[in-house]
Structure formats: structure tokens, C-alpha cells
Amino acid sequence: MSIVPHLPPPDGRCGGRTGFGLRLSVRGRGGLRRSNLLIRSPREERALAPRYPAGKIEPEGGPVGGYGAQLLLVFVLILVNAGFSGSEMALVSLREAQIQRLESTSSGGRVLARLARDPNRFLATIQVGITTAGFLASAFAATSLAKPLVEPLSFLGGAAEAVAIVIVTVILTFVTLVVGELAPKRIAMQRAEGWALIVARPLDWLSTAARPVVWLLGKATDVLVRMFGVDPGAGREEVSLEEIRDLVVAQRHFTPEQRTIISGAFEITERTLREIIVPRGEVTALAADLPTAQALTKLADSGHSRAPVIGPGGLDDVMGVVHLRDLLSGEGAAADHAKTAMFLPETLAVSHAMRQMRAERSQLALVVDERGAIDGIITMEDLIEEVVGEIYDETDPDVQAVVTEADGALLMPGTFPIHDLPDIGIDTDRIEDSDYTTIAGLVLDRLGRIPQTAGDVVTVDGLTIEVVTVRRRAITQVRLRRVKRKDRD
């Protein structure tokens, strides 16, 4: 390497500047490089002193630290993008029930509710913020952050600047996706209420400040949405019962008993009394003129604590309902102790029946069909079992009637309810819904006739049901077997 000095012209001027100037030529492996060295005069130094204090050097590219400031600015813009992205996710994740609760608890909640119920407003505001932050970050990165990479990439020649911009763009895109999009959205999904309350007021102010832009974007969006046949004014879809059931199934911390109760709470709004009644033929009734002592014995032997009291017309001539303890006096007839009976239609939902029986403080009600005839009875225990599952005791006829035979077959009464089959391990998901509610009704539906004797067999998706006993045209007992897969094939 050699250094060759070049003296200035005789007038002492160097490129229009006063002072003593030198031009140095440095010869090395890369060839000849030249550099200007300017030594200012004392008068010029005094003039420039206010602009460049002692110890500071004037670099060619601007003040020292400019690159760090630009890098910080880009990072701040990415954080702004993150705030808007998380706000969008938080607001769209809120359900109407959450919005109503927050609205009633604080002024911030009321601002949030007003914003959340106007999706055009908050979505347009958020998109304006995201787009602006992303545009500015890209602009600063492309023009400023790529410059320091040009010199290390000088071996690429004329392509060095383009490659530097590509590298900065890829890095910026990755950081923006992780820091500015994915991470804040994940956080906002899990902290939707808290995040939404924090950003509600700032978003409200921004939407007000950018009202013309927000209005224009909203109207343009409405036009495009209508082109796809969607009503812009329609509200968001609420979570359906099926979705709630799926959520319950997905929650591992629920015990089987808790799952049963939650599932039952949903089903009682869909199930009617006709599906769960004790049928007319199995109702224990007491004649009105039956002596109290005999009525007490009959009711105790039946295993029930209550029974309807009937007149000469049979079960369609109900005079009231009597409780076992009312018969302990042993005086008079059964009718003397009867209390007013409650009647409910068979089409009434289980949830409504439970509400009415609680209001009337009634434990037993008679269920009537559309013609006014008594179809059967229902008890509060039956209704509660629809929520919490079967409540079995030593007098429960279902427990006493279902017998597991040596080969695994189940012997059960024909009146066994279809919806109770899962309680004994039989899956009913593939059994088609129909008008029948008992296992006997299922057999009649598949046979298409009334069996006269035992022996008829029907197959229902992996199950065989054999008629065991028929009494007065009623299937009173069946045998249920699971069909093995190889036998099915």
C-alpha cells in the first residue's frame, strides 16, 4: 500500500472551501482509492462550532445513531400493528352474552358494546391502522435498513442493493407475522374481554378522528357484501346448542357425572313428556271407594309413595292423588284423602313441566293426550332424572326388570325407554328418531305389525331384539343382544 499526497492549488481553495486541503491516493490490492482530507481554517471552525460541538465528527450519512433510531421506529410500528391485530381478534371473539355483561358493568363496557355492535366501524378503523403501520414499516425498512447491507454485499456488484432490500423484506415479514400478527392474536383469543376493554376507548377515538375514511370503507364493504347475497346489517351467529355440547365434550376436566348433568340440561328443552311418562298400563291406581287400610297395603306393595285415585270410569275418571302417609290413619276410603290432581299435556317440554310442577308444589302429574284421555303419569323424580341421569333404588322397576343373562343378552320390559338405553351401555346414536319412545315401540315400528306370539326378531344397527312375551297385543318383554361385527358382515 502506498499513500500519494496531492497538494491543493496555490490559492488554497479546495473544492470551493477555504482551508488547507489534501487529496490522498491509497494504492492497495483493490486498486487506487482516493480520499479528500480537509483541514479547515480557524475562522471556519468558529463558524461551524455551534453546529458540531467538540468531540463530534460529521459523518457523510448523517448524525451518528441514525440507523438505531430508524430500527427502533420500525419496531414501534410493528408493535402498533400488533395492537391493532390483537384488537381485531378480541372484538370478533366476544359473544353477545359477554358484550351485554360488560355493557352493564362499566362505562368502558358501554363504549366496547357500542363499538362491537358496529362491525363496519371497528373493522375499518383497525384495518386503516394495520395498513398504515405496515406501509410505514416497509417504507422505512426498504429505504434505510437495507443500506448497511449493501457494502458487505458489494461482491454482488450491481445486484447488491436489490439483494439487501430482499433480505430486509424477508426479515421484516417474519418479525411482523410473529410479533405483529400471530402472537397478539393468540393472546387476544385467550384474553378477549380484558384486551377489548383496554382498546375500546382508543379505537373509539380513532374511528371518530378517521370518520370520513371509516364511512367510505364501510359503504364500499356493504356494497361488496350485498354482491355475495349477504345482509350487511345481520348480526353475528351465536353459539348453537350443538356447539356448546361439543365444547362440553372437549373439556377434559369435566367428570362423567358433570357431563351427564350438562347434557341433560340441554335435552330437557327438546324432550317432551310423551317420551318419559310412565305409560297408562303401568300406572298403579286406587279405587275411590277402596278402604284406607287396603289402599295403604296396595300402594306400599307397589313400591310407590303416590298414586291417582280413580272413580268408576277408570283412569280417565281421576278424582285426585293420594300420598302414602295420608293413608296411615286407616280411616275412611281412599277418596277421602285424595288431593287435587295436576294435569299436563303430553306435548309439553320437560323443562316447562318441571317449572310448572315446582310452582304448584306437585310431585305427580297426569299426562293427557290430544283427545283428553289419560296417557300416563309423570313424577318430579322422572323429570330430575332427565337432567342428572337415572336415580336408581331398590324399588325402581327398571333396575328390577333388566336382567343380564349368561351369554350377555339383556332381558328387559317392552316399556323400557329408548333414551335410557345408554344407561345400560347401549348406544342409541344410530337409532333413527321416530314416534316410538320405548323398546317395544321400536320393535313394532320395524315389524310393521303386532306380534301374536313370542319369537319375532328385528335387527337394529348392531343389535337384535327378540320378542319374549306378548300379553294382550302388548310386547311386555324383549331380549336384546349385541351382534358381533363378523356376524353382521
C-alpha positions in Angstrom: 0.0 0.0 0.0 1.3 3.5 -0.9 0.0 6.9 0.0 0.5 9.7 -2.5 -0.4 13.3 -1.4 -1.8 15.8 -3.8 -1.2 19.4 -2.8 -4.0 22.0 -3.3 -3.9 24.8 -5.8 -1.9 27.9 -5.0 -4.9 29.9 -4.0 -5.5 27.5 -1.1 -9.1 26.7 -2.2 -10.3 23.1 -2.2 -13.5 22.4 -4.0 -14.9 25.8 -3.2 -14.0 25.6 0.5 -11.4 27.6 2.3 -8.7 26.0 4.3 -5.8 23.6 3.7 -6.8 20.5 1.7 -5.1 17.3 0.8 -6.1 14.6 -1.6 -4.6 11.2 -0.6 -4.3 8.3 -3.1 -4.1 4.9 -1.4 -2.8 2.1 -3.6 -3.6 -1.4 -2.4 -4.7 -4.8 -3.6 -8.1 -3.4 -4.7 -6.5 -0.7 -6.8 -6.2 3.0 -6.4 -8.6 4.7 -3.9 -8.7 8.5 -3.4 -9.9 10.4 -0.4 -10.2 14.1 0.4 -8.8 15.4 3.7 -10.0 18.9 4.5 -8.3 20.9 7.3 -10.5 24.0 8.0 -9.2 27.4 8.8 -9.7 28.8 12.4 -12.3 31.2 11.1 -14.3 28.4 9.5 -14.0 26.3 12.7 -15.5 29.1 14.8 -18.4 29.4 12.3 -19.2 25.7 12.4 -18.8 25.3 16.2 -22.5 25.7 17.1 -23.5 23.0 14.6 -20.8 20.5 15.6 -19.7 20.6 19.2 -16.2 19.5 20.3 -15.7 15.7 20.0 -18.4 15.2 17.4 -17.5 14.2 13.9 -19.7 15.0 10.9 -20.3 11.7 9.1 -21.3 11.6 5.5 -24.6 9.7 6.1 -26.0 12.0 8.8 -25.7 12.0 12.6 -24.3 9.1 14.5 -27.1 6.8 15.8 -29.5 7.4 12.9 -29.6 3.7 12.0 -30.5 2.7 15.5 -33.3 5.3 15.6 -34.7 4.0 12.3 -34.6 0.4 13.6 -36.4 1.4 16.7 -39.1 3.2 14.7 -39.7 0.1 12.6 -40.1 -2.0 15.7 -42.5 0.5 17.2 -44.6 0.4 14.0 -44.6 -3.4 14.3 -45.9 -3.1 17.9 -48.6 -0.8 16.7 -49.6 -3.4 14.1 -49.7 -6.0 16.9 -52.0 -3.8 18.9 -54.5 -3.4 16.0 -54.3 -7.2 15.1 -55.0 -8.3 18.7 -57.8 -5.7 19.0 -59.5 -7.2 15.9 -59.3 -10.7 17.3 -60.5 -9.7 20.7 -63.6 -7.9 19.4 -64.7 -10.6 17.0 -64.2 -13.2 19.7 -66.7 -11.6 22.0 -70.1 -13.2 22.2 -73.3 -11.2 22.7 -73.7 -12.5 26.2 -70.2 -11.3 27.1 -70.9 -7.9 25.5 -74.1 -7.5 27.4 -72.4 -8.3 30.7 -69.6 -5.9 30.1 -72.0 -3.2 29.0 -73.8 -3.4 32.3 -70.7 -3.3 34.5 -68.7 -0.2 33.4 -68.6 2.8 31.2 -65.7 1.2 29.3 -68.0 -1.8 28.7 -70.6 0.5 27.2 -68.1 2.0 24.8 -67.0 -1.5 23.9 -70.6 -2.6 23.3 -71.3 0.3 21.0 -68.1 -0.4 19.1 -68.6 -4.2 18.9 -72.2 -3.9 17.6 -71.0 -1.8 14.6 -68.5 -4.1 12.9 -68.1 -1.8 9.9 -66.8 0.9 12.2 -64.3 -1.1 14.3 -63.1 -3.3 11.4 -62.5 -0.3 9.1 -60.7 1.6 11.9 -58.5 -1.4 12.7 -57.7 -2.1 9.0 -56.7 1.5 8.5 -54.3 1.3 11.5 -52.8 -2.1 10.3 -52.4 -0.9 6.8 -50.8 2.4 7.8 -48.4 0.8 10.3 -47.4 -1.9 7.8 -46.9 0.6 5.0 -44.7 2.9 7.1 -42.6 0.0 8.5 -42.0 -1.4 5.0 -41.1 2.1 3.6 -38.5 2.8 6.4 -37.1 -0.7 6.2 -36.6 -0.6 2.4 -35.0 2.8 2.3 -32.9 2.9 5.4 -32.3 -0.6 7.0 -31.1 -2.1 3.7 -28.2 0.5 3.3 -25.8 -1.1 5.8 -26.1 -4.4 4.0 -25.0 -3.0 0.6 -21.3 -2.8 1.4 -21.0 -6.3 2.8 -22.7 -7.5 -0.4 -20.6 -5.4 -2.7 -19.1 -8.6 -4.2 -22.5 -9.0 -5.9 -21.8 -5.8 -7.9 -24.9 -4.0 -9.2 -27.3 -6.5 -7.5 -26.0 -5.8 -4.0 -28.7 -3.2 -3.3 -31.6 -5.3 -4.6 -30.4 -8.3 -2.6 -30.1 -6.2 0.5 -33.7 -5.0 0.1 -34.9 -8.6 -0.3 -33.1 -9.7 2.8 -34.6 -6.9 4.9 -38.0 -7.5 3.4 -37.9 -11.2 4.4 -36.7 -10.5 7.9 -39.3 -7.7 8.3 -42.1 -10.0 7.1 -41.1 -12.8 9.5 -40.9 -10.4 12.5 -44.2 -8.8 11.5 -46.0 -12.1 11.2 -44.8 -13.4 14.6 -44.7 -10.2 16.7 -47.3 -8.1 14.8 -49.9 -10.8 13.9 -49.8 -14.3 15.3 -48.6 -13.7 18.9 -51.1 -10.8 19.6 -54.0 -12.7 18.1 -53.2 -15.8 20.2 -53.0 -13.7 23.3 -56.2 -11.8 22.4 -58.1 -15.0 21.9 -57.4 -16.1 25.5 -57.8 -12.6 27.0 -60.6 -11.3 24.8 -62.5 -9.4 27.4 -59.5 -7.7 29.0 -57.9 -6.8 25.7 -61.2 -5.4 24.3 -61.8 -3.3 27.4 -58.3 -1.7 27.1 -58.5 -0.8 23.4 -62.2 0.2 23.3 -61.7 3.9 24.0 -58.6 4.4 21.8 -60.4 2.7 18.9 -63.5 4.8 19.5 -61.4 7.9 19.4 -59.5 6.8 16.2 -62.8 5.9 14.5 -64.1 9.3 15.3 -61.0 11.0 14.0 -61.0 9.0 10.8 -64.7 9.2 10.4 -64.7 10.1 6.6 -62.3 7.2 5.8 -64.2 4.8 8.0 -67.5 5.8 6.4 -66.2 5.3 2.9 -64.7 1.9 3.7 -67.9 0.8 5.4 -70.1 1.8 2.5 -67.8 0.1 0.0 -67.8 -3.0 2.1 -71.6 -3.1 2.3 -71.8 -2.9 -1.5 -69.4 -5.8 -1.9 -71.1 -7.9 0.8 -74.5 -7.4 -0.9 -73.0 -8.7 -4.1 -72.4 -12.0 -2.4 -76.0 -12.2 -1.2 -75.2 -11.4 2.5 -77.2 -8.9 4.6 -74.6 -6.3 5.9 -76.9 -5.5 8.8 -77.2 -9.0 10.0 -75.8 -9.8 13.4 -73.2 -12.5 14.1 -74.2 -16.1 14.6 -74.5 -17.2 18.2 -73.1 -20.4 19.5 -75.6 -23.2 18.9 -76.6 -25.9 21.4 -74.6 -28.5 19.4 -71.5 -26.3 19.6 -72.0 -26.0 23.3 -72.3 -29.8 23.6 -69.1 -30.2 21.6 -67.4 -27.7 23.9 -68.5 -29.7 27.0 -67.2 -32.9 25.4 -63.9 -31.3 24.7 -63.4 -30.1 28.3 -61.3 -32.8 29.9 -61.7 -31.5 33.5 -65.5 -32.4 33.5 -66.3 -35.7 35.2 -68.7 -38.1 33.6 -71.4 -37.1 36.1 -70.9 -33.4 35.2 -71.1 -34.2 31.5 -74.4 -36.0 32.1 -75.9 -33.1 34.0 -74.9 -30.5 31.5 -76.1 -32.6 28.6 -79.3 -33.3 30.3 -79.9 -29.6 31.0 -79.8 -29.1 27.2 -82.0 -32.0 26.4 -84.9 -31.2 28.7 -85.8 -28.2 26.4 -86.1 -30.6 23.4 -87.7 -33.7 25.1 -91.5 -33.9 25.7 -93.5 -35.6 28.4 -94.6 -38.2 25.9 -91.1 -39.6 25.8 -90.6 -40.1 29.5 -94.1 -40.9 31.0 -95.0 -44.0 32.9 -97.5 -45.5 30.4 -101.1 -45.9 31.3 -100.9 -49.7 31.5 -98.2 -49.5 34.3 -99.9 -46.9 36.5 -100.9 -48.1 39.9 -104.3 -46.5 40.7 -106.5 -46.7 43.8 -110.3 -47.1 43.5 -112.1 -44.2 45.2 -114.2 -46.5 47.4 -111.2 -48.7 48.5 -110.9 -48.8 52.3 -107.9 -46.8 53.5 -106.2 -49.9 55.1 -106.4 -51.8 51.8 -105.3 -48.8 49.8 -102.3 -48.4 52.1 -101.3 -52.1 51.6 -101.7 -51.9 47.8 -99.7 -48.7 47.5 -96.9 -50.0 49.8 -96.7 -53.2 47.8 -96.3 -51.3 44.5 -93.2 -49.5 45.8 -94.6 -46.1 45.1 -95.4 -43.3 47.5 -98.2 -41.6 45.5 -101.0 -42.9 43.3 -104.0 -41.4 41.5 -107.4 -42.1 43.0 -109.9 -43.1 40.2 -113.7 -43.3 40.0 -115.9 -45.8 38.2 -114.7 -44.6 34.8 -111.2 -45.9 35.4 -108.1 -43.8 34.8 -110.0 -41.3 32.7 -112.0 -40.5 35.8 -109.3 -39.3 38.2 -110.6 -37.8 41.4 -107.2 -36.8 42.9 -103.8 -38.0 44.1 -103.1 -39.6 47.4 -99.8 -39.9 49.4 -98.8 -42.9 51.3 -98.6 -41.0 54.6 -102.2 -39.8 54.2 -103.4 -43.3 54.4 -101.7 -44.1 57.7 -104.7 -43.1 59.7 -106.6 -46.1 58.4 -109.9 -44.2 58.4 -112.4 -43.8 55.6 -111.8 -44.6 51.9 -109.0 -43.6 49.6 -111.1 -40.8 48.0 -111.4 -39.1 51.5 -107.6 -38.5 51.5 -107.2 -37.5 47.8 -105.8 -34.1 46.9 -106.3 -32.2 43.7 -104.5 -33.7 40.7 -102.4 -31.8 38.3 -102.8 -32.4 34.5 -100.2 -31.7 31.8 -100.3 -32.2 28.0 -98.1 -34.9 26.5 -96.5 -32.4 24.1 -95.2 -30.2 26.9 -91.4 -29.8 27.1 -89.7 -31.4 30.1 -88.3 -28.1 31.2 -91.7 -26.4 31.2 -93.2 -29.3 33.0 -90.6 -29.1 35.7 -91.2 -25.3 36.1 -95.0 -25.8 36.4 -94.7 -28.7 38.9 -92.4 -26.7 41.1 -94.7 -23.7 41.0 -97.6 -26.0 42.1 -95.5 -27.9 44.6 -96.7 -31.1 42.9 -94.7 -34.3 42.8 -97.0 -36.2 40.5 -99.0 -35.1 37.4 -101.3 -37.0 35.0 -100.4 -36.6 31.3 -103.2 -36.3 28.8 -103.1 -36.8 25.0 -104.7 -34.5 22.4 -108.1 -36.2 22.9 -108.1 -35.5 26.6 -107.5 -39.2 27.6 -105.0 -40.1 30.3 -101.8 -41.3 28.6 -99.9 -41.9 31.8 -98.3 -40.2 34.7 -95.1 -38.2 35.4 -93.3 -37.6 38.6 -90.8 -34.9 39.7 -88.2 -37.7 40.0 -88.7 -38.6 36.4 -88.1 -35.0 35.4 -85.0 -34.7 37.5 -83.6 -37.9 36.1 -83.7 -36.3 32.7 -81.1 -33.8 34.0 -78.9 -35.8 36.4 -79.4 -39.3 35.0 -81.2 -42.2 36.3 -81.9 -42.3 40.1 -82.0 -45.9 40.9 -83.1 -47.5 44.2 -84.2 -51.0 45.3 -87.8 -50.3 44.3 -87.1 -48.9 40.8 -88.8 -51.2 38.3 -86.2 -50.5 35.6 -83.5 -51.9 37.8 -85.5 -54.9 38.9 -86.7 -55.7 35.3 -83.4 -55.6 33.4 -81.6 -58.9 33.7 -78.2 -59.8 32.2 -78.2 -63.4 31.1 -75.2 -65.8 31.0 -74.4 -65.1 27.3 -74.5 -61.3 27.8 -78.0 -60.8 26.5 -80.3 -58.3 28.3 -83.8 -59.3 29.2 -85.9 -56.1 29.7 -89.5 -55.0 29.7 -91.0 -53.7 26.5 -91.7 -50.4 28.2 -88.1 -49.7 28.7 -87.4 -46.1 27.4 -85.3 -45.7 24.3 -83.5 -42.7 25.8 -82.4 -44.8 28.9 -80.6 -47.4 26.8 -77.2 -45.6 27.2 -77.6 -46.0 30.9 -77.2 -49.8 30.4 -74.4 -49.5 27.8 -76.4 -49.4 24.6 -75.5 -46.7 22.1 -78.6 -45.1 20.6 -76.9 -42.6 18.3 -77.7 -44.6 15.2 -81.3 -45.4 16.1 -83.5 -43.2 13.9 -85.8 -40.8 15.8 -89.4 -41.6 15.3 -92.8 -41.6 17.2 -91.9 -44.5 19.4 -90.4 -43.9 22.8 -89.9 -47.5 24.2 -88.1 -50.6 23.1 -91.5 -52.2 22.3 -92.4 -49.3 20.1 -89.1 -49.7 18.2 -89.9 -53.4 17.6 -93.4 -52.6 16.4 -92.0 -49.9 14.0 -89.6 -52.4 12.5 -92.0 -55.3 12.3 -94.8 -53.3 10.9 -97.4 -55.4 12.7 -98.5 -56.5 16.2 -96.9 -59.9 17.1 -99.3 -62.5 18.3 -96.7 -64.8 19.9 -93.1 -64.7 21.0 -90.2 -65.3 18.7 -90.2 -62.4 16.3 -86.7 -60.8 15.9 -85.7 -57.4 14.5 -82.2 -56.2 13.8 -81.3 -52.5 14.5 -77.8 -51.5 13.6 -75.7 -54.0 15.5 -78.5 -55.1 17.9 -81.0 -57.9 17.7 -84.2 -57.5 19.6 -86.3 -60.7 20.2 -89.9 -60.6 21.4 -90.0 -62.8 24.5 -93.5 -62.2 25.9 -96.7 -60.8 24.4 -99.7 -60.0 26.5 -103.0 -58.7 25.2 -101.4 -57.3 22.0 -98.6 -55.6 24.0 -94.9 -56.6 23.9 -94.2 -56.9 27.6 -90.7 -58.4 27.5 -87.8 -58.5 24.9 -84.3 -59.9 24.8 -81.6 -57.6 23.4 -78.3 -58.9 22.1 -75.3 -57.1 20.5 -74.4 -58.5 17.1 -70.7 -59.2 16.6 -69.0 -57.4 13.6 -68.2 -60.7 11.8 -71.8 -61.9 12.2 -73.0 -58.5 10.8 -70.8 -58.9 7.8 
